[in-house]
């Protein structure tokens, strides 16, 4: 007899709860089991001085909120009904149970688990699969090797956690701009143009641009037309006229765009109507250089913001930055060398480059912050640069973005081809997640950078390695 969807039992690995602490509410009417080993791992992680400890504590609180209605140990083993927090508590969800896998004895087909917690979780799934042959037992883990081991050990169903995966292919992510094959104005028969706050807008029939989305950049082959979609309704589309040459003539802190993609990125940062800019592209395409140049221009020259805050995902060995001497700023310096390198490149022609870099750092009030210390803050009137954003989970990016108060602009920089996290892929990266989530938000724009300008060696490596 085929196991029906309604009879599934999901067993969660620790990394799923860390990746999305709210995942317990995402399995709808299906039952969820958490092995005791997973609780032990969460307990080990929650006291570490790493940003992942916050996710561990969040997951533990979510488990406790569901199981708090149980009055006996037997109820917890059997399963407690999952109730959505807030208004939707009546929605029928499955049950959550804790499985005492520490009581299992070694048997044929089990993996050796004396020192391997992954094997203990796999053995728990194998035991439940044998105990409930009428149910479809599914192990959910973000660890690729664990999925392979589980299938090799005889587990029939193993899955990645994909609830937060919004696209099936990174190629489907919006590039942020569209090149129009035909000269744009030759296709327009009727247009309503108007000016507001010194800017020119064009209201057109939606049939001319049926697939455009909010804040998509548009340009054509004439090298004259360039615009951004700023409003969409059922019948019309409103474009902000930018002008191709005007975009290419922009200059921030001595840096001008090399191609139109860099020009779009620069415009998105300088536009006060946009609160979030997302720059994706290969190594050496100019993401950090453009973002930093615009940030310096807006803070020092224009006075729009009071400071620049730079943060990034640090490698696992550096998550606890306490082992380095000095202040938080000094501890973060080794991981912020990309910013330092770009500052030096901007001022290499100066008479005293080091003095110029020091002036820019002090005048712009440029601060390097660890992710550990971003939580709980309210950041006002600042430009926040999130470097290496592809290594952050959706939850971590949400944490940073929700810290931003009035008058703050966020810029996310990343390369989906260079993910260092053990549990993230281009499809589940927080950068992919926010690009898709903010697609219809009127205050954000994303730009995919083209080309490699670092060096001919870097360009060749990007294409051939």
Secondary structure, 3 states (H helix, E strand, C coil): CCCCHHHEEEEECHHHHHHCCCHHHCCCCCEEEEEHHHHHHHHHHHCCCCCHHHHHHHHHHHHHHHHCCCCCHHHHHHCEECCCCHHHCCCCCCEEEEECHHHCCCCCCCCCCCCCHHHHHHHHHHHHHHHCCCCEEEEECCCHHHHHHHHHCCCCEEECCCCCCCCCCHHHCCCCEEEECCCHHHHCCCEEEEEECCEEEEEEEHHHHCCCCCCCEEEECCCCCEEEEEEECCCEEEEEECCHHHHHCCCECCECCCCHHHHHHHHHHHCCCCCEEEEECCCCCCHHHHHHHHHHHHHHHCCCCCEEEEEECCCHHHCCHHHCCCCHHHHHHHHHHHHHHHHHHHCCCCCCHHHHHHHHHHHCCEEECCHHHCCCCCECCEEEEEECHHHCCHHHHHHHHCCECCCCEEEEEECCCCCCCCCCCCCCCHHHHHHHHCCCCCCEEEEECCCCCCCHHHHHHHHHC
